[in-house]
Amino acid sequence: MDEDSRIWDLFSRKEEYSPKKLDNHDRFTYEFSGFKDILIPHVSNYLIKNGLSIQFPDNKKFAVCLTHDIDNIYPPWKHLLLSSVYCIKDLNASGLKSQMLWKFKGKKYSPYLNFKKIMKLERNFGAKSSFYFITAEKDVNRFRYNIEEINSELGNIVDSGWEVGLHGGYYAYNDLYEVIKEKKKLEKVLGKEVIGYRNHYLRFKVPDSWDILSKAGFKYDTTLGYNDMIGFRNGMCHPFKPINLKDSKEIDILEIPLIIMDGSLFSLVNSLEEAWSYVKKLIDTVESTNGVITFLWHNHVFSCSFRKEWEMLYNKILSYCYMKNAWMTSGEEIYRWWESGH
């Protein structure tokens, strides 16, 4: 097979059209992929070699798309137990109080309603991000939360200039009716259109999920990443419009590929230093291609004692990218920049 064909097959995710195996959540994972050289953006490199030129706002050399999946707004019992154990071990009385007493004070005191804390941290580095919220009524594990209970939190996020998007439910990725239902529910609470999407558990079917999201009215998706590996799933570190190989037509939705998810990263390493080594390498790689590196850091990371190293790494990422003069922003702003002709 020549280079052009290999690049096309990688970009289009041809191997995912007829997968031989899927995991227990019906996902095509890195484990099943024939393409293992995932830490190099081969397709983006190919496009640059053939004339692709990218310009970011204010002459920034590359962009960082910061995102947060809001799986929980109230700590599950497992989280409470783990956090409490870590607080006791660290003699952290105030942290223990925060974790254990919020249920007596009221839901609004939940430690996972920490969006202002996250935005304050990002604001310190001139950054913005996207928060993807669940509105699904069914879940594989447990009911997550009622979005109506936090309408003031959503309003504050949007009023501050950050983005609220939809974190599609576990069963939504291949169900147009369900996606539209969840989207309308979030828009009703938010009082505005929702354009950004990522599916729960990173469940995704190529190319069907793109087609469903386009028909549902989403402008961009950022699900395309592996749950069991970091890197460039289709060789891209630039936003792109996917092609449906079944009819050779472009699908009218922008994909902003997910490059690094917190849980995927830390499942690969044994230390914070090793995690940073991976992250720094990928940031530098994306910078060299004038690309976009997308991070997913779950909101609970910033408010539970058993994820302190994950929070520390996020701080380090912001600091390093700020030092490199990156454009650190939300999926919505990257979409609007790309559609304006960049």
VOPAGU-2260 file (C-alpha; in pm, 1 decimal, decimal comma):
REM VOPAGU-2260
SITE   aa  ch    i         X         Y         Z
SITE  MET   A    0       0,0       0,0       0,0
SITE  ASP   A    1     141,0     343,7     -92,3
SITE  GLU   A    2     169,7     636,6     149,2
SITE  ASP   A    3    -137,9     819,1      15,7
SITE  SER   A    4    -357,0     512,2      73,0
SITE  ARG   A    5    -221,3     452,9     423,6
SITE  ILE   A    6    -281,2     816,0     516,3
SITE  TRP   A    7    -634,6     806,4     376,9
SITE  ASP   A    8    -722,2     486,4     561,5
SITE  LEU   A    9    -588,3     629,6     886,9
SITE  PHE   A   10    -763,7     964,9     847,3
SITE  SER   A   11   -1098,2     808,3     757,2
SITE  ARG   A   12   -1067,7     536,4    1027,0
SITE  LYS   A   13   -1136,2     271,3     763,2
SITE  GLU   A   14   -1054,5     -12,3    1004,4
SITE  GLU   A   15   -1345,1      94,7    1228,1
SITE  TYR   A   16   -1610,7      40,9     961,0
SITE  SER   A   17   -1599,9    -337,7    1004,7
SITE  PRO   A   18   -1434,1    -396,9    1342,6
SITE  LYS   A   19   -1347,0    -754,8    1432,4
SITE  LYS   A   20   -1367,9    -682,0    1804,7
SITE  LEU   A   21   -1523,9    -427,5    2041,4
SITE  ASP   A   22   -1483,2    -392,9    2417,6
SITE  ASN   A   23   -1753,3    -451,8    2680,0
SITE  HIS   A   24   -1891,6    -100,5    2613,8
SITE  ASP   A   25   -1907,2    -163,4    2235,7
SITE  ARG   A   26   -1608,0      64,1    2176,9
SITE  PHE   A   27   -1333,1      24,7    1921,8
SITE  THR   A   28   -1023,1      64,8    2135,3
SITE  TYR   A   29    -652,3     114,0    2078,8
SITE  GLU   A   30    -601,7    -249,0    2178,1
SITE  PHE   A   31    -793,7    -360,0    1867,5
SITE  SER   A   32    -634,9    -112,6    1626,2
SITE  GLY   A   33    -379,4    -213,0    1367,7
SITE  PHE   A   34    -231,4     135,9    1390,5
SITE  LYS   A   35      -4,0     150,0    1695,5
SITE  ASP   A   36     219,3     448,3    1612,5
SITE  ILE   A   37     -29,1     682,4    1777,1
SITE  LEU   A   38     199,2     940,8    1938,1
SITE  ILE   A   39     289,6    1089,3    1599,3
SITE  PRO   A   40      22,3    1286,3    1402,9
SITE  HIS   A   41     100,4    1121,4    1070,4
SITE  VAL   A   42    -195,7    1268,6     881,6
SITE  SER   A   43    -134,8    1623,9    1004,4
SITE  ASN   A   44     234,6    1589,4     916,8
SITE  TYR   A   45     137,6    1468,8     568,7
SITE  LEU   A   46    -101,0    1761,5     517,4
SITE  ILE   A   47     160,8    2014,5     630,3
SITE  LYS   A   48     415,7    1859,8     394,7
SITE  ASN   A   49     158,9    1908,5     117,7
SITE  GLY   A   50      82,7    2272,0     188,6
SITE  LEU   A   51    -149,6    2293,4     491,4
SITE  SER   A   52     -89,1    2626,8     664,2
SITE  ILE   A   53    -257,4    2722,7     991,6
SITE  GLN   A   54    -282,1    3066,1    1152,6
SITE  PHE   A   55    -421,8    3111,0    1501,4
SITE  PRO   A   56    -555,2    3433,5    1658,5
SITE  ASP   A   57    -293,4    3684,2    1778,8
SITE  ASN   A   58     -21,1    3489,3    1597,2
SITE  LYS   A   59     -35,2    3203,6    1847,7
SITE  LYS   A   60     166,2    2907,1    1723,8
SITE  PHE   A   61     -74,6    2636,5    1842,6
SITE  ALA   A   62    -398,8    2589,7    2031,3
SITE  VAL   A   63    -504,5    2401,2    2343,1
SITE  CYS   A   64    -867,6    2293,0    2364,6
SITE  LEU   A   65    -953,0    2256,0    2734,7
SITE  THR   A   66   -1254,4    2040,7    2820,5
SITE  HIS   A   67   -1426,7    1891,2    3123,0
SITE  ASP   A   68   -1679,5    1605,3    3123,3
SITE  ILE   A   69   -1919,7    1651,4    3413,1
SITE  ASP   A   70   -1996,5    1289,9    3500,4
SITE  ASN   A   71   -2088,2    1375,0    3858,1
SITE  ILE   A   72   -2201,8    1688,9    4038,8
SITE  TYR   A   73   -2251,3    1500,2    4364,8
SITE  PRO   A   74   -1975,6    1262,0    4483,0
SITE  PRO   A   75   -2070,9     892,8    4460,1
SITE  TRP   A   76   -2018,8     696,1    4781,3
SITE  LYS   A   77   -1703,3     537,9    4642,5
SITE  HIS   A   78   -1552,4     884,1    4588,1
SITE  LEU   A   79   -1656,7    1001,7    4934,5
SITE  LEU   A   80   -1497,4     699,7    5095,3
SITE  LEU   A   81   -1171,0     733,5    4901,8
SITE  SER   A   82   -1146,8    1107,3    4964,4
SITE  SER   A   83   -1215,7    1060,6    5334,5
SITE  VAL   A   84    -944,7     796,9    5367,7
SITE  TYR   A   85    -692,3    1024,0    5193,7
SITE  CYS   A   86    -793,6    1323,8    5407,9
SITE  ILE   A   87    -748,4    1123,0    5728,0
SITE  LYS   A   88    -412,1     993,0    5606,8
SITE  ASP   A   89    -298,5    1347,8    5525,2
SITE  LEU   A   90    -446,4    1494,6    5846,2
SITE  ASN   A   91    -659,5    1722,0    5626,6
SITE  ALA   A   92    -947,5    1814,8    5858,4
SITE  SER   A   93   -1094,7    2088,1    5635,4
SITE  GLY   A   94   -1092,9    1856,4    5333,7
SITE  LEU   A   95   -1263,4    1583,1    5534,0
SITE  LYS   A   96   -1527,0    1830,9    5647,8
SITE  SER   A   97   -1589,4    1944,6    5290,5
SITE  GLN   A   98   -1634,1    1586,9    5169,9
SITE  MET   A   99   -1857,8    1461,6    5450,4
SITE  LEU   A  100   -2076,4    1750,0    5565,6
SITE  TRP   A  101   -2217,1    1884,2    5237,7
SITE  LYS   A  102   -2507,6    1638,1    5246,3
SITE  PHE   A  103   -2623,3    1788,4    5574,6
SITE  LYS   A  104   -2579,6    2147,1    5451,3
SITE  GLY   A  105   -2753,4    2090,9    5115,4
SITE  LYS   A  106   -2682,5    1989,5    4756,1
SITE  LYS   A  107   -2551,5    2332,6    4660,5
SITE  TYR   A  108   -2252,1    2269,8    4889,6
SITE  SER   A  109   -2140,6    1960,3    4696,5
SITE  PRO   A  110   -1761,1    1969,5    4646,6
SITE  TYR   A  111   -1812,2    1867,6    4282,9
SITE  LEU   A  112   -1999,8    2188,8    4202,5
SITE  ASN   A  113   -1655,6    2335,2    4149,4
SITE  PHE   A  114   -1691,7    2510,3    3814,3
SITE  LYS   A  115   -1602,0    2852,4    3956,9
SITE  LYS   A  116   -1282,5    2705,0    4101,2
SITE  ILE   A  117   -1186,2    2555,5    3764,6
SITE  MET   A  118   -1264,9    2877,7    3576,7
SITE  LYS   A  119   -1062,1    3082,3    3826,1
SITE  LEU   A  120    -763,0    2854,5    3774,5
SITE  GLU   A  121    -790,3    2881,0    3396,2
SITE  ARG   A  122    -847,3    3255,8    3406,8
SITE  ASN   A  123    -511,5    3293,4    3584,3
SITE  PHE   A  124    -349,1    3166,2    3264,6
SITE  GLY   A  125    -569,1    3357,4    3019,9
SITE  ALA   A  126    -752,5    3035,4    2932,7
SITE  LYS   A  127   -1113,4    2924,5    2882,1
SITE  SER   A  128   -1267,6    2579,7    2855,4
SITE  SER   A  129   -1576,2    2373,8    2774,8
SITE  PHE   A  130   -1794,1    2196,7    3031,2
SITE  TYR   A  131   -2000,7    1905,9    2893,7
SITE  PHE   A  132   -2307,2    1819,4    3105,6
SITE  ILE   A  133   -2523,6    1505,6    3112,0
SITE  THR   A  134   -2901,2    1527,5    3068,6
SITE  ALA   A  135   -2967,1    1157,0    3000,3
SITE  GLU   A  136   -3227,2     982,5    3212,5
SITE  LYS   A  137   -3062,4     639,3    3179,2
SITE  ASP   A  138   -2704,5     536,4    3253,2
SITE  VAL   A  139   -2512,8     209,3    3256,9
SITE  ASN   A  140   -2419,8     250,7    3625,5
SITE  ARG   A  141   -2660,2     490,1    3799,2
SITE  PHE   A  142   -2868,9     797,0    3737,0
SITE  ARG   A  143   -2622,9    1087,4    3727,7
SITE  TYR   A  144   -2804,2    1414,1    3808,3
SITE  ASN   A  145   -3089,1    1646,6    3719,9
SITE  ILE   A  146   -2956,6    1931,4    3507,5
SITE  GLU   A  147   -3243,1    2155,4    3625,4
SITE  GLU   A  148   -3091,1    2163,4    3975,7
SITE  ILE   A  149   -2790,1    2362,4    3861,8
SITE  ASN   A  150   -2933,1    2613,4    3613,6
SITE  SER   A  151   -2765,5    2902,6    3797,9
SITE  GLU   A  152   -2427,1    2727,7    3771,8
SITE  LEU   A  153   -2476,2    2684,1    3396,3
SITE  GLY   A  154   -2572,7    3049,1    3360,2
SITE  ASN   A  155   -2260,0    3159,3    3544,5
SITE  ILE   A  156   -2037,6    2946,2    3319,1
SITE  VAL   A  157   -2183,6    3098,3    3001,9
SITE  ASP   A  158   -2192,1    3452,6    3142,9
SITE  SER   A  159   -1822,6    3417,4    3228,4
SITE  GLY   A  160   -1738,2    3337,1    2865,9
SITE  TRP   A  161   -1682,7    2962,8    2904,7
SITE  GLU   A  162   -1881,1    2700,8    2712,4
SITE  VAL   A  163   -2157,7    2461,8    2814,3
SITE  GLY   A  164   -2192,2    2161,3    2584,4
SITE  LEU   A  165   -2367,8    1825,1    2596,7
SITE  HIS   A  166   -2209,0    1513,8    2741,5
SITE  GLY   A  167   -2424,2    1267,2    2553,3
SITE  GLY   A  168   -2561,3     979,9    2760,3
SITE  TYR   A  169   -2425,5     626,5    2751,8
SITE  TYR   A  170   -2695,7     517,7    2505,1
SITE  ALA   A  171   -2698,5     831,1    2288,9
SITE  TYR   A  172   -2407,4     774,5    2050,9
SITE  ASN   A  173   -2611,4     571,3    1800,5
SITE  ASP   A  174   -2962,2     705,1    1870,5
SITE  LEU   A  175   -3069,1    1022,1    1688,7
SITE  TYR   A  176   -3393,0    1056,4    1886,5
SITE  GLU   A  177   -3209,4    1029,8    2219,2
SITE  VAL   A  178   -2940,3    1281,0    2116,9
SITE  ILE   A  179   -3202,0    1536,6    2010,1
SITE  LYS   A  180   -3397,1    1481,2    2333,8
SITE  GLU   A  181   -3087,5    1534,3    2550,2
SITE  LYS   A  182   -2982,5    1840,4    2349,3
SITE  LYS   A  183   -3324,5    2005,5    2382,4
SITE  LYS   A  184   -3330,2    1941,1    2756,6
SITE  LEU   A  185   -2996,0    2115,8    2806,6
SITE  GLU   A  186   -3094,5    2404,4    2578,4
SITE  LYS   A  187   -3417,9    2456,1    2770,6
SITE  VAL   A  188   -3229,6    2494,6    3099,0
SITE  LEU   A  189   -2948,7    2697,5    2942,6
SITE  GLY   A  190   -3171,5    2926,4    2737,1
SITE  LYS   A  191   -2944,4    2909,5    2434,0
SITE  GLU   A  192   -2829,0    2679,5    2155,3
SITE  VAL   A  193   -2580,3    2405,1    2239,6
SITE  ILE   A  194   -2327,1    2333,5    1962,3
SITE  GLY   A  195   -2058,9    2114,4    2125,3
SITE  TYR   A  196   -2068,2    1743,6    2209,6
SITE  ARG   A  197   -1876,7    1456,0    2362,2
SITE  ASN   A  198   -2028,3    1115,7    2436,6
SITE  HIS   A  199   -2019,1     950,9    2779,6
SITE  TYR   A  200   -1759,6     671,7    2810,2
SITE  LEU   A  201   -1623,6     792,7    2474,0
SITE  ARG   A  202   -1872,6     560,4    2305,6
SITE  PHE   A  203   -1858,5     631,1    1932,9
SITE  LYS   A  204   -1929,4     451,4    1606,8
SITE  VAL   A  205   -1749,4     562,4    1290,6
SITE  PRO   A  206   -1907,4     713,4    1081,8
SITE  ASP   A  207   -2260,9     677,8    1218,7
SITE  SER   A  208   -2214,6     891,6    1530,3
SITE  TRP   A  209   -2088,4    1187,4    1324,6
SITE  ASP   A  210   -2389,1    1158,3    1097,0
SITE  ILE   A  211   -2631,4    1146,5    1392,8
SITE  LEU   A  212   -2470,3    1448,0    1561,5
SITE  SER   A  213   -2483,2    1648,6    1239,8
SITE  LYS   A  214   -2852,6    1567,6    1192,6
SITE  ALA   A  215   -2917,4    1664,2    1557,3
SITE  GLY   A  216   -2776,6    2011,2    1491,8
SITE  PHE   A  217   -2439,8    1995,7    1662,9
SITE  LYS   A  218   -2161,5    2199,6    1507,2
SITE  TYR   A  219   -1867,0    2010,1    1651,5
SITE  ASP   A  220   -1778,5    1688,1    1832,6
SITE  THR   A  221   -1475,1    1605,3    2043,2
SITE  THR   A  222   -1525,2    1235,9    2123,6
SITE  LEU   A  223   -1266,5    1091,6    1883,6
SITE  GLY   A  224   -1004,2     960,4    2124,3
SITE  TYR   A  225    -935,3     628,0    2291,3
SITE  ASN   A  226   -1028,2     540,3    2647,9
SITE  ASP   A  227    -725,4     308,2    2673,1
SITE  MET   A  228    -458,3     525,5    2510,2
SITE  ILE   A  229    -355,9     885,4    2450,2
SITE  GLY   A  230    -249,2    1025,7    2114,1
SITE  PHE   A  231    -382,6    1079,7    1764,1
SITE  ARG   A  232    -654,8     823,2    1689,2
SITE  ASN   A  233    -680,1     918,3    1322,0
SITE  GLY   A  234    -339,0    1078,6    1288,0
SITE  MET   A  235    -479,8    1430,8    1316,9
SITE  CYS   A  236    -398,5    1712,6    1556,0
SITE  HIS   A  237    -611,6    1959,6    1360,7
SITE  PRO   A  238    -990,4    1995,9    1346,1
SITE  PHE   A  239   -1144,4    1831,3    1041,2
SITE  LYS   A  240   -1469,7    1748,9     864,9
SITE  PRO   A  241   -1504,5    1366,6     854,2
SITE  ILE   A  242   -1570,0    1171,4     534,7
SITE  ASN   A  243   -1829,3     894,1     519,9
SITE  LEU   A  244   -1665,7     617,3     318,7
SITE  LYS   A  245   -2007,5     461,9     248,8
SITE  ASP   A  246   -2102,8     745,9      14,8
SITE  SER   A  247   -1771,7     939,4      -9,9
SITE  LYS   A  248   -1942,5    1252,3     122,7
SITE  GLU   A  249   -1823,6    1499,6     382,1
SITE  ILE   A  250   -2026,7    1501,2     703,7
SITE  ASP   A  251   -2128,9    1848,7     814,4
SITE  ILE   A  252   -1971,9    1848,8    1159,6
SITE  LEU   A  253   -1628,4    1955,8    1279,9
SITE  GLU   A  254   -1430,2    1697,9    1476,2
SITE  ILE   A  255   -1183,3    1837,0    1728,6
SITE  PRO   A  256    -994,0    1517,8    1815,2
SITE  LEU   A  257    -945,5    1426,2    2179,8
SITE  ILE   A  258    -573,2    1373,8    2241,4
SITE  ILE   A  259    -530,3    1328,6    2618,4
SITE  MET   A  260    -790,0    1218,2    2875,4
SITE  ASP   A  261    -686,1    1219,8    3240,8
SITE  GLY   A  262    -788,0     859,7    3313,6
SITE  SER   A  263    -633,6     722,7    2993,8
SITE  LEU   A  264    -305,2     895,5    3069,7
SITE  PHE   A  265    -275,1     784,5    3429,7
SITE  SER   A  266    -363,5     425,1    3339,2
SITE  LEU   A  267     -40,4     418,5    3135,9
SITE  VAL   A  268     201,4     553,3    3396,5
SITE  ASN   A  269     324,6     492,9    3749,1
SITE  SER   A  270     412,8     847,3    3852,0
SITE  LEU   A  271     333,7    1213,7    3800,6
SITE  GLU   A  272     676,9    1258,1    3641,8
SITE  GLU   A  273     609,2     986,8    3386,3
SITE  ALA   A  274     269,4    1138,2    3307,7
SITE  TRP   A  275     427,5    1478,8    3252,9
SITE  SER   A  276     687,1    1326,0    3020,5
SITE  TYR   A  277     408,4    1195,8    2792,6
SITE  VAL   A  278     214,4    1522,4    2809,5
SITE  LYS   A  279     513,1    1746,0    2739,0
SITE  LYS   A  280     611,3    1534,9    2438,5
SITE  LEU   A  281     261,5    1561,3    2289,6
SITE  ILE   A  282     234,4    1935,8    2357,0
SITE  ASP   A  283     569,2    1993,2    2185,1
SITE  THR   A  284     461,9    1770,7    1894,3
SITE  VAL   A  285     139,2    1964,3    1842,1
SITE  GLU   A  286     324,3    2295,5    1868,3
SITE  SER   A  287     562,8    2184,3    1592,2
SITE  THR   A  288     266,3    2119,9    1360,6
SITE  ASN   A  289      71,8    2438,1    1449,3
SITE  GLY   A  290    -204,3    2207,6    1568,4
SITE  VAL   A  291    -469,0    2176,9    1839,0
SITE  ILE   A  292    -418,6    1955,3    2143,4
SITE  THR   A  293    -739,2    1865,8    2328,0
SITE  PHE   A  294    -736,1    1777,2    2697,1
SITE  LEU   A  295   -1018,4    1617,0    2896,5
SITE  TRP   A  296    -995,0    1665,5    3272,9
SITE  HIS   A  297   -1302,5    1558,3    3471,2
SITE  ASN   A  298   -1434,9    1813,6    3718,6
SITE  HIS   A  299   -1418,0    1581,4    4021,7
SITE  VAL   A  300   -1038,0    1576,2    3987,4
SITE  PHE   A  301   -1026,6    1930,2    4127,3
SITE  SER   A  302   -1217,6    1845,8    4445,3
SITE  CYS   A  303   -1113,1    1504,8    4570,0
SITE  SER   A  304    -803,0    1421,1    4767,4
SITE  PHE   A  305    -733,3    1094,0    4584,1
SITE  ARG   A  306    -675,6    1283,2    4256,4
SITE  LYS   A  307    -435,3    1552,3    4377,6
SITE  GLU   A  308    -165,1    1450,6    4129,9
SITE  TRP   A  309    -412,4    1481,2    3842,8
SITE  GLU   A  310    -498,4    1835,1    3953,0
SITE  MET   A  311    -129,0    1919,4    3987,7
SITE  LEU   A  312     -65,1    1799,2    3633,4
SITE  TYR   A  313    -347,7    2015,5    3496,6
SITE  ASN   A  314    -186,3    2317,0    3662,0
SITE  LYS   A  315     145,9    2222,8    3505,8
SITE  ILE   A  316     -16,8    2188,5    3162,6
SITE  LEU   A  317    -169,8    2536,8    3187,3
SITE  SER   A  318     157,7    2686,5    3305,0
SITE  TYR   A  319     365,4    2521,0    3031,6
SITE  CYS   A  320     124,5    2613,3    2752,6
SITE  TYR   A  321      97,1    2968,4    2885,6
SITE  MET   A  322     476,4    2993,8    2877,4
SITE  LYS   A  323     466,8    2875,5    2515,0
SITE  ASN   A  324     208,7    3144,7    2431,8
SITE  ALA   A  325     -55,1    2892,5    2325,1
SITE  TRP   A  326    -415,1    2985,0    2254,9
SITE  MET   A  327    -595,5    2803,2    2538,1
SITE  THR   A  328    -967,7    2805,5    2482,3
SITE  SER   A  329   -1297,3    2619,2    2450,0
SITE  GLY   A  330   -1417,7    2387,9    2176,4
SITE  GLU   A  331   -1677,3    2648,1    2079,6
SITE  GLU   A  332   -1415,1    2918,1    2016,3
SITE  ILE   A  333   -1198,3    2677,7    1816,6
SITE  TYR   A  334   -1503,3    2582,2    1608,6
SITE  ARG   A  335   -1590,7    2948,0    1537,2
SITE  TRP   A  336   -1229,5    3027,4    1447,1
SITE  TRP   A  337   -1207,2    2728,5    1212,3
SITE  GLU   A  338   -1537,4    2804,2    1042,3
SITE  SER   A  339   -1437,7    3168,2     990,8
SITE  GLY   A  340   -1159,8    3051,0     761,6
SITE  HIS   A  341    -872,2    3065,2    1014,5
